[in-house]
Amino acid sequence: MKKLGKVFWITAGLGALFFVVLLLLSSVLSLGERLRTVAPFLEYAFYALSAALFLLLVVRPIMIVVLSPTFSMDSLFDEQTNAAKNFAMYRKVTKNLLEESYLSEEQKQCLRDALNDPMALKTALSAVFDVPVKKEINQMIVRHAESVFLSTAISQNGRLDLAAVLVINLRLIKELVVKCGFRPSYASLGKLALNVMTAAIVAESLEDINFNELFPNQGLKILDEVPFLKLVTGSLAQGAGNALLCLRVGIICRNFLFMNLKGQTRAQIRKFAFGEAVLLFPSVIAESIKKMPSRVKAIFEKAD
């Protein structure tokens, strides 16, 4: 049954990625047909550019993640696990961590001192992953959520929002894997792919939501009389919703990497991910709104 479960999640993940790629492909073909009416060479140039961006922004992150070594964090926190069995992987992960600038010299020295002792290295790694690595990864998740907020709040196109959310979430997962030096299991990657697909589809559909209908009070209805305020509020709400989903994707990925860090099951990981995302959400929105004027200014400067 366990093997069937793995096959199911891997298949579901591949199906989710394929579905999102089809959505992107339909958008590219639709825009290409419009360019054909202007000049045929513009259509072919656009297809070539789209293919190059797809390889760089979608295929490359996926391949980096898939080709990374897998490593179960259970082995660090399970007292019954034979440390000598995983010693080679412990050393590889440790060498990756020693190159990181966010670890203090004291923490690095502790890892160096334990390099030749399986049990000591297992203990040192568990301490490092529990505090500084988790803190650094949380900061990465917040930064990517801010990027999602700014990108989708400024954009007023559902398909562009879908592409932005897909690319930023894939980049987030890739950077988390590179930071840790290993990836979750293929079954966990399948579940992550479903979460990424959900975030991308929600990003596209948020454009058509009337937030005054969702929150029908007099304070919001006044926005119908002020088109600019209505547009701004709707854009901020879209960005906020997409940022929250990005936080959830990042936290689920982190928890799959740190499986059973606190004795949590996979079901508990999914359950608590949204709660933790909500806790990080206010700081993401506050920082994103601070950065929005400079981001909008940069867009107009490029247009000029």
Secondary structure, DSSP 8 states (H G I E B T S, - for coil): -HHHHHHHHHHHHHHHHHHHHHHHHHHHHHHHHHHHHH-HHHHHHHHHHHHHHHIIIIIHHHHHHHHS-B--THHHH-TTS-GGGGHHHHHHHHHHHHT-TTS-HHHHHHHHHTTT-HHHHHHHHHHHIIIIIHHHHHHHHHHHHHHHHHHHHH---HHHHHHHHHHHHHHHHHHHHHHHTSB--HHHHHHHHHHHHHHHHHHHHGGG--HHHHS-SHHHHGGGG-HHHHHHHHHHHHHHHHHHHHHHHHHHHHHHHTTTTTS--HHHHHHHHHHHHHHHHHHHHHHHHHHHHHHHHHHHHHH-
